Amino acid sequence: MCYFDQQLFTCGDWKWGAIQQHCSKACCVGEGCDLKLIWTSRYIRGKCRICCQIEVKKRRIHKLEDRIRRWSFDAEHWKASIDLARDHIHDLDGQITQREARRT
């Protein structure tokens, strides 16, 4: 059993920190066994890296939706831009889904 620090984020995610104590089962220097136990928990203000990336992508989607709404008044003139923006929104939705799956 090896003991590690744990970092807890305000979004509810967590990650392992530095190793604090090795056990006798560790085969090589710098490696631990398969059983990780918490030595201390450190609370970190702010969200994890993945949640920050998701927020950035959601803000980008919101900007694109505003542009589409503005362009839709003259849809004939802005048809290509509207199509590109919709494709970009679809790509961003896929990226958000991937990051949310990795987060949980």
DRENDODREN-343793 format. One record per residue (C-alpha): residue number from 1; residue in three letters; x, y, z. Coordinates in Angstrom, 3 decimals. Layout:
REM residues N
n;res;x;y;z
NUM;ALA;X;Y;Z $
...
//
This chain:
REM residues 104
n;res;x;y;z
1;MET;0.000;0.000;0.000 $
2;CYS;1.452;3.303;-1.115 $
3;TYR;0.243;6.641;0.204 $
4;PHE;-0.355;9.616;-2.065 $
5;ASP;-1.579;13.171;-1.708 $
6;GLN;-4.964;13.858;-3.244 $
7;GLN;-5.978;17.119;-4.896 $
8;LEU;-9.693;17.974;-4.763 $
9;PHE;-11.150;20.644;-7.072 $
10;THR;-14.297;22.734;-6.571 $
11;CYS;-15.892;21.073;-9.601 $
12;GLY;-15.841;17.734;-7.760 $
13;ASP;-12.971;16.176;-9.699 $
14;TRP;-9.782;14.979;-8.070 $
15;LYS;-6.342;13.758;-9.049 $
16;TRP;-3.448;12.009;-7.377 $
17;GLY;-0.625;14.161;-6.116 $
18;ALA;2.902;13.297;-5.032 $
19;ILE;3.729;9.975;-3.424 $
20;GLN;4.337;10.294;0.314 $
21;GLN;5.214;6.808;1.492 $
22;HIS;6.285;3.713;-0.418 $
23;CYS;5.376;0.236;0.647 $
24;SER;7.577;-2.820;0.685 $
25;LYS;5.859;-4.260;-2.401 $
26;ALA;7.232;-1.576;-4.735 $
27;CYS;9.460;-3.392;-7.192 $
28;CYS;11.444;-0.477;-8.640 $
29;VAL;12.513;2.892;-7.352 $
30;GLY;9.929;5.537;-8.223 $
31;GLU;7.152;3.025;-8.749 $
32;GLY;4.395;2.122;-6.364 $
33;CYS;2.164;-0.859;-5.922 $
34;ASP;-1.338;-1.101;-7.370 $
35;LEU;-3.082;-0.045;-4.161 $
36;LYS;-3.125;3.730;-3.677 $
37;LEU;-4.245;5.192;-0.384 $
38;ILE;-4.777;8.837;0.526 $
39;TRP;-2.172;10.419;2.787 $
40;THR;-3.658;13.949;2.790 $
41;SER;-6.344;15.739;0.807 $
42;ARG;-5.607;19.203;-0.483 $
43;TYR;-8.510;21.391;-1.564 $
44;ILE;-7.812;23.544;-4.591 $
45;ARG;-9.867;26.600;-5.403 $
46;GLY;-10.902;26.566;-9.010 $
47;LYS;-11.883;23.949;-11.493 $
48;CYS;-9.793;21.206;-12.995 $
49;ARG;-8.120;21.559;-16.383 $
50;ILE;-10.804;19.565;-18.205 $
51;CYS;-13.661;21.655;-16.759 $
52;CYS;-11.836;24.846;-17.788 $
53;GLN;-11.509;23.511;-21.337 $
54;ILE;-15.225;22.656;-21.397 $
55;GLU;-16.107;26.193;-20.260 $
56;VAL;-13.956;27.724;-23.014 $
57;LYS;-15.664;25.561;-25.641 $
58;LYS;-19.128;26.460;-24.332 $
59;ARG;-18.264;30.161;-24.518 $
60;ARG;-17.104;29.658;-28.111 $
61;ILE;-20.388;27.910;-28.966 $
62;HIS;-22.333;30.805;-27.408 $
63;LYS;-20.388;33.311;-29.555 $
64;LEU;-21.032;31.311;-32.709 $
65;GLU;-24.747;31.031;-31.921 $
66;ASP;-24.920;34.810;-31.471 $
67;ARG;-23.228;35.303;-34.838 $
68;ILE;-25.620;32.863;-36.529 $
69;ARG;-28.567;34.714;-34.993 $
70;ARG;-27.186;38.020;-36.277 $
71;TRP;-26.408;36.614;-39.735 $
72;SER;-29.807;34.955;-40.103 $
73;PHE;-31.435;38.344;-40.838 $
74;ASP;-29.611;38.321;-44.175 $
75;ALA;-29.337;34.567;-44.653 $
76;GLU;-28.725;34.660;-48.414 $
77;HIS;-25.648;36.816;-48.040 $
78;TRP;-24.228;34.894;-45.034 $
79;LYS;-25.231;31.335;-46.010 $
80;ALA;-21.653;29.996;-46.262 $
81;SER;-20.632;31.600;-42.959 $
82;ILE;-23.720;30.199;-41.236 $
83;ASP;-22.954;26.703;-42.536 $
84;LEU;-19.334;26.923;-41.378 $
85;ALA;-20.394;28.160;-37.950 $
86;ARG;-22.887;25.301;-37.584 $
87;ASP;-20.195;22.778;-38.548 $
88;HIS;-17.852;24.343;-36.007 $
89;ILE;-20.550;24.149;-33.310 $
90;HIS;-21.068;20.465;-34.133 $
91;ASP;-17.309;19.829;-33.791 $
92;LEU;-17.176;21.697;-30.480 $
93;ASP;-20.137;19.687;-29.156 $
94;GLY;-18.247;16.494;-29.968 $
95;GLN;-15.139;17.759;-28.188 $
96;ILE;-17.202;18.700;-25.129 $
97;THR;-18.757;15.228;-25.072 $
98;GLN;-15.292;13.630;-25.236 $
99;ARG;-13.984;15.753;-22.364 $
100;GLU;-17.047;15.090;-20.218 $
101;ALA;-16.589;11.347;-20.784 $
102;ARG;-12.931;11.619;-19.775 $
103;ARG;-13.867;13.674;-16.710 $
104;THR;-16.178;11.062;-15.195 $
//
